[in-house]
Amino acid sequence: MSRPGEQAAFDLPYHPLLGRYRVPSEKTLRSVLERLDPAELSAAWFAYLTSLLPGALAAPAPLMPAGGPELTGVVVAVGRLLP
């Protein structure tokens, strides 16, 4: 359960007669989350985490080169030679 100060930080609507903040429904939260772009969210999260680390870090190197892995002449696990 969150405290009223935490709910106020999210700018939730306050109900003066009940004396509490109104929390959005599950449907509202799902609707908002569906609108988020996963790539932008990942980039923002990476930028935030990078800012917490001491020293400036560059973006991580890609796992594979832009052209993909070079498998010409490599024997794969099934035992056949790729062209």
VMD Tcl script that builds the backbone (N, CA, C; Angstrom):
set m [mol new atoms 249]
animate dup $m
set s [atomselect $m all]
$s set {name element resname resid chain x y z} {
  {N N MET 1 A 0.842 -1.174 0.000}
  {CA C MET 1 A 0.000 0.000 0.000}
  {C C MET 1 A 0.889 1.240 0.000}
  {N N SER 2 A 0.592 2.153 -0.857}
  {CA C SER 2 A 1.393 3.374 -0.937}
  {C C SER 2 A 0.850 4.428 0.024}
  {N N ARG 3 A 1.745 5.293 0.413}
  {CA C ARG 3 A 1.367 6.379 1.327}
  {C C ARG 3 A 0.795 7.540 0.523}
  {N N PRO 4 A 0.012 8.430 1.157}
  {CA C PRO 4 A -0.581 9.560 0.437}
  {C C PRO 4 A 0.447 10.463 -0.243}
  {N N GLY 5 A 1.613 10.632 0.359}
  {CA C GLY 5 A 2.653 11.457 -0.260}
  {C C GLY 5 A 3.134 10.869 -1.570}
  {N N GLU 6 A 3.234 9.539 -1.622}
  {CA C GLU 6 A 3.644 8.874 -2.855}
  {C C GLU 6 A 2.567 9.006 -3.922}
  {N N GLN 7 A 1.324 8.905 -3.518}
  {CA C GLN 7 A 0.226 9.040 -4.472}
  {C C GLN 7 A 0.141 10.466 -4.998}
  {N N ALA 8 A 0.415 11.449 -4.159}
  {CA C ALA 8 A 0.402 12.843 -4.593}
  {C C ALA 8 A 1.506 13.100 -5.603}
  {N N ALA 9 A 2.634 12.412 -5.460}
  {CA C ALA 9 A 3.749 12.591 -6.396}
  {C C ALA 9 A 3.361 12.156 -7.806}
  {N N PHE 10 A 2.436 11.217 -7.933}
  {CA C PHE 10 A 1.971 10.767 -9.241}
  {C C PHE 10 A 0.831 11.623 -9.773}
  {N N ASP 11 A 0.478 12.659 -9.055}
  {CA C ASP 11 A -0.571 13.600 -9.462}
  {C C ASP 11 A -1.922 12.892 -9.640}
  {N N LEU 12 A -2.208 11.976 -8.717}
  {CA C LEU 12 A -3.490 11.271 -8.752}
  {C C LEU 12 A -4.590 12.194 -8.250}
  {N N PRO 13 A -5.812 12.030 -8.761}
  {CA C PRO 13 A -6.911 12.893 -8.307}
  {C C PRO 13 A -7.254 12.613 -6.842}
  {N N TYR 14 A -7.481 13.679 -6.100}
  {CA C TYR 14 A -7.816 13.583 -4.679}
  {C C TYR 14 A -9.327 13.724 -4.496}
  {N N HIS 15 A -9.907 12.840 -3.722}
  {CA C HIS 15 A -11.343 12.883 -3.436}
  {C C HIS 15 A -11.526 13.538 -2.062}
  {N N PRO 16 A -12.019 14.805 -2.027}
  {CA C PRO 16 A -12.078 15.525 -0.758}
  {C C PRO 16 A -13.056 14.933 0.260}
  {N N LEU 17 A -14.139 14.323 -0.179}
  {CA C LEU 17 A -15.103 13.761 0.758}
  {C C LEU 17 A -14.604 12.464 1.397}
  {N N LEU 18 A -13.922 11.658 0.608}
  {CA C LEU 18 A -13.371 10.409 1.149}
  {C C LEU 18 A -12.026 10.636 1.834}
  {N N GLY 19 A -11.374 11.749 1.491}
  {CA C GLY 19 A -10.085 12.059 2.095}
  {C C GLY 19 A -8.958 11.165 1.632}
  {N N ARG 20 A -9.012 10.736 0.383}
  {CA C ARG 20 A -7.944 9.886 -0.145}
  {C C ARG 20 A -7.797 10.099 -1.650}
  {N N TYR 21 A -6.705 9.580 -2.180}
  {CA C TYR 21 A -6.431 9.679 -3.614}
  {C C TYR 21 A -7.105 8.529 -4.334}
  {N N ARG 22 A -7.562 8.799 -5.544}
  {CA C ARG 22 A -8.193 7.772 -6.365}
  {C C ARG 22 A -7.127 7.135 -7.249}
  {N N VAL 23 A -6.968 5.839 -7.113}
  {CA C VAL 23 A -5.969 5.096 -7.865}
  {C C VAL 23 A -6.584 4.644 -9.188}
  {N N PRO 24 A -5.839 4.764 -10.319}
  {CA C PRO 24 A -6.398 4.330 -11.601}
  {C C PRO 24 A -6.667 2.824 -11.621}
  {N N SER 25 A -7.623 2.432 -12.436}
  {CA C SER 25 A -7.992 1.020 -12.539}
  {C C SER 25 A -6.951 0.244 -13.342}
  {N N GLU 26 A -7.071 -1.066 -13.289}
  {CA C GLU 26 A -6.171 -1.925 -14.063}
  {C C GLU 26 A -6.327 -1.648 -15.557}
  {N N LYS 27 A -7.564 -1.424 -16.000}
  {CA C LYS 27 A -7.813 -1.139 -17.412}
  {C C LYS 27 A -7.084 0.126 -17.858}
  {N N THR 28 A -7.094 1.158 -17.009}
  {CA C THR 28 A -6.399 2.400 -17.340}
  {C C THR 28 A -4.904 2.171 -17.425}
  {N N LEU 29 A -4.343 1.443 -16.465}
  {CA C LEU 29 A -2.904 1.167 -16.478}
  {C C LEU 29 A -2.505 0.356 -17.711}
  {N N ARG 30 A -3.301 -0.647 -18.058}
  {CA C ARG 30 A -3.003 -1.449 -19.248}
  {C C ARG 30 A -3.069 -0.606 -20.520}
  {N N SER 31 A -4.035 0.287 -20.587}
  {CA C SER 31 A -4.178 1.160 -21.747}
  {C C SER 31 A -2.950 2.053 -21.918}
  {N N VAL 32 A -2.470 2.591 -20.820}
  {CA C VAL 32 A -1.282 3.456 -20.875}
  {C C VAL 32 A -0.055 2.647 -21.275}
  {N N LEU 33 A 0.115 1.465 -20.688}
  {CA C LEU 33 A 1.285 0.646 -20.988}
  {C C LEU 33 A 1.292 0.157 -22.434}
  {N N GLU 34 A 0.120 -0.064 -23.026}
  {CA C GLU 34 A 0.050 -0.501 -24.414}
  {C C GLU 34 A 0.511 0.585 -25.382}
  {N N ARG 35 A 0.412 1.828 -24.971}
  {CA C ARG 35 A 0.803 2.941 -25.837}
  {C C ARG 35 A 2.303 3.213 -25.829}
  {N N LEU 36 A 3.023 2.623 -24.903}
  {CA C LEU 36 A 4.461 2.870 -24.811}
  {C C LEU 36 A 5.211 2.119 -25.900}
  {N N ASP 37 A 6.227 2.762 -26.440}
  {CA C ASP 37 A 7.084 2.132 -27.435}
  {C C ASP 37 A 8.204 1.405 -26.689}
  {N N PRO 38 A 8.318 0.077 -26.832}
  {CA C PRO 38 A 9.336 -0.666 -26.090}
  {C C PRO 38 A 10.764 -0.180 -26.359}
  {N N ALA 39 A 11.065 0.199 -27.597}
  {CA C ALA 39 A 12.425 0.656 -27.916}
  {C C ALA 39 A 12.738 1.972 -27.206}
  {N N GLU 40 A 11.784 2.893 -27.204}
  {CA C GLU 40 A 12.004 4.168 -26.525}
  {C C GLU 40 A 12.098 3.979 -25.015}
  {N N LEU 41 A 11.287 3.091 -24.474}
  {CA C LEU 41 A 11.328 2.817 -23.052}
  {C C LEU 41 A 12.671 2.209 -22.658}
  {N N SER 42 A 13.171 1.273 -23.466}
  {CA C SER 42 A 14.467 0.658 -23.195}
  {C C SER 42 A 15.588 1.685 -23.271}
  {N N ALA 43 A 15.540 2.550 -24.275}
  {CA C ALA 43 A 16.570 3.582 -24.418}
  {C C ALA 43 A 16.547 4.547 -23.233}
  {N N ALA 44 A 15.368 4.933 -22.798}
  {CA C ALA 44 A 15.261 5.841 -21.653}
  {C C ALA 44 A 15.755 5.167 -20.381}
  {N N TRP 45 A 15.402 3.891 -20.195}
  {CA C TRP 45 A 15.841 3.158 -19.006}
  {C C TRP 45 A 17.351 2.990 -19.013}
  {N N PHE 46 A 17.950 2.686 -20.176}
  {CA C PHE 46 A 19.396 2.550 -20.278}
  {C C PHE 46 A 20.079 3.879 -19.977}
  {N N ALA 47 A 19.532 4.974 -20.491}
  {CA C ALA 47 A 20.117 6.294 -20.223}
  {C C ALA 47 A 20.045 6.618 -18.733}
  {N N TYR 48 A 18.937 6.275 -18.088}
  {CA C TYR 48 A 18.813 6.523 -16.655}
  {C C TYR 48 A 19.831 5.700 -15.868}
  {N N LEU 49 A 19.929 4.411 -16.176}
  {CA C LEU 49 A 20.875 3.556 -15.457}
  {C C LEU 49 A 22.315 3.991 -15.704}
  {N N THR 50 A 22.623 4.417 -16.923}
  {CA C THR 50 A 23.967 4.885 -17.242}
  {C C THR 50 A 24.302 6.127 -16.430}
  {N N SER 51 A 23.308 6.984 -16.213}
  {CA C SER 51 A 23.571 8.204 -15.445}
  {C C SER 51 A 23.878 7.897 -13.982}
  {N N LEU 52 A 23.479 6.740 -13.485}
  {CA C LEU 52 A 23.745 6.365 -12.099}
  {C C LEU 52 A 25.148 5.816 -11.897}
  {N N LEU 53 A 25.774 5.347 -12.968}
  {CA C LEU 53 A 27.109 4.762 -12.868}
  {C C LEU 53 A 28.174 5.846 -12.794}
  {N N PRO 54 A 29.252 5.578 -12.054}
  {CA C PRO 54 A 30.338 6.560 -12.016}
  {C C PRO 54 A 31.069 6.586 -13.358}
  {N N GLY 55 A 31.370 7.769 -13.849}
  {CA C GLY 55 A 32.044 7.908 -15.141}
  {C C GLY 55 A 31.070 7.757 -16.293}
  {N N ALA 56 A 31.429 8.328 -17.390}
  {CA C ALA 56 A 30.559 8.266 -18.570}
  {C C ALA 56 A 30.838 6.977 -19.332}
  {N N LEU 57 A 29.781 6.273 -19.678}
  {CA C LEU 57 A 29.898 5.050 -20.471}
  {C C LEU 57 A 29.285 5.283 -21.838}
  {N N ALA 58 A 29.886 4.702 -22.829}
  {CA C ALA 58 A 29.332 4.785 -24.182}
  {C C ALA 58 A 28.228 3.745 -24.317}
  {N N ALA 59 A 27.472 3.862 -25.367}
  {CA C ALA 59 A 26.427 2.875 -25.646}
  {C C ALA 59 A 27.075 1.514 -25.835}
  {N N PRO 60 A 26.406 0.455 -25.446}
  {CA C PRO 60 A 27.015 -0.866 -25.573}
  {C C PRO 60 A 27.246 -1.236 -27.037}
  {N N ALA 61 A 28.308 -1.983 -27.259}
  {CA C ALA 61 A 28.611 -2.435 -28.619}
  {C C ALA 61 A 27.561 -3.451 -29.043}
  {N N PRO 62 A 27.206 -3.474 -30.326}
  {CA C PRO 62 A 26.224 -4.458 -30.785}
  {C C PRO 62 A 26.757 -5.873 -30.601}
  {N N LEU 63 A 25.848 -6.814 -30.382}
  {CA C LEU 63 A 26.259 -8.196 -30.181}
  {C C LEU 63 A 26.775 -8.833 -31.462}
  {N N MET 64 A 26.227 -8.414 -32.596}
  {CA C MET 64 A 26.669 -8.937 -33.883}
  {C C MET 64 A 26.959 -7.765 -34.808}
  {N N PRO 65 A 27.878 -7.936 -35.730}
  {CA C PRO 65 A 28.104 -6.871 -36.702}
  {C C PRO 65 A 26.844 -6.619 -37.526}
  {N N ALA 66 A 26.780 -5.476 -38.167}
  {CA C ALA 66 A 25.594 -5.083 -38.923}
  {C C ALA 66 A 25.218 -6.102 -39.992}
  {N N GLY 67 A 26.207 -6.772 -40.588}
  {CA C GLY 67 A 25.937 -7.742 -41.638}
  {C C GLY 67 A 25.544 -9.101 -41.122}
  {N N GLY 68 A 25.576 -9.310 -39.814}
  {CA C GLY 68 A 25.259 -10.616 -39.246}
  {C C GLY 68 A 26.527 -11.428 -39.067}
  {N N PRO 69 A 26.411 -12.575 -38.483}
  {CA C PRO 69 A 27.601 -13.392 -38.238}
  {C C PRO 69 A 28.155 -13.969 -39.538}
  {N N GLU 70 A 29.437 -14.082 -39.584}
  {CA C GLU 70 A 30.094 -14.682 -40.747}
  {C C GLU 70 A 30.200 -16.183 -40.513}
  {N N LEU 71 A 29.378 -16.953 -41.200}
  {CA C LEU 71 A 29.358 -18.398 -41.007}
  {C C LEU 71 A 29.839 -19.169 -42.225}
  {N N THR 72 A 30.429 -18.501 -43.189}
  {CA C THR 72 A 30.871 -19.188 -44.389}
  {C C THR 72 A 31.994 -20.166 -44.043}
  {N N GLY 73 A 31.825 -21.425 -44.427}
  {CA C GLY 73 A 32.842 -22.438 -44.184}
  {C C GLY 73 A 32.891 -22.936 -42.753}
  {N N VAL 74 A 31.865 -22.660 -41.946}
  {CA C VAL 74 A 31.844 -23.091 -40.553}
  {C C VAL 74 A 30.989 -24.337 -40.442}
  {N N VAL 75 A 31.467 -25.303 -39.690}
  {CA C VAL 75 A 30.692 -26.508 -39.451}
  {C C VAL 75 A 29.793 -26.257 -38.241}
  {N N VAL 76 A 28.503 -26.416 -38.440}
  {CA C VAL 76 A 27.556 -26.183 -37.352}
  {C C VAL 76 A 27.377 -27.452 -36.536}
  {N N ALA 77 A 26.631 -27.384 -35.456}
  {CA C ALA 77 A 26.500 -28.492 -34.508}
  {C C ALA 77 A 25.939 -29.763 -35.137}
  {N N VAL 78 A 25.135 -29.651 -36.179}
  {CA C VAL 78 A 24.556 -30.845 -36.787}
  {C C VAL 78 A 25.547 -31.547 -37.700}
  {N N GLY 79 A 26.702 -30.968 -37.926}
  {CA C GLY 79 A 27.755 -31.631 -38.682}
  {C C GLY 79 A 27.767 -31.345 -40.162}
  {N N ARG 80 A 27.014 -30.369 -40.651}
  {CA C ARG 80 A 27.068 -30.068 -42.074}
  {C C ARG 80 A 27.803 -28.752 -42.278}
  {N N LEU 81 A 28.400 -28.588 -43.427}
  {CA C LEU 81 A 29.182 -27.407 -43.770}
  {C C LEU 81 A 28.279 -26.371 -44.425}
  {N N LEU 82 A 28.314 -25.155 -43.899}
  {CA C LEU 82 A 27.515 -24.102 -44.511}
  {C C LEU 82 A 28.240 -23.570 -45.747}
  {N N PRO 83 A 27.499 -23.176 -46.790}
  {CA C PRO 83 A 28.131 -22.688 -48.023}
  {C C PRO 83 A 28.835 -21.360 -47.827}
}
mol reanalyze $m
mol bondsrecalc $m
mol representation Tube
mol addrep $m
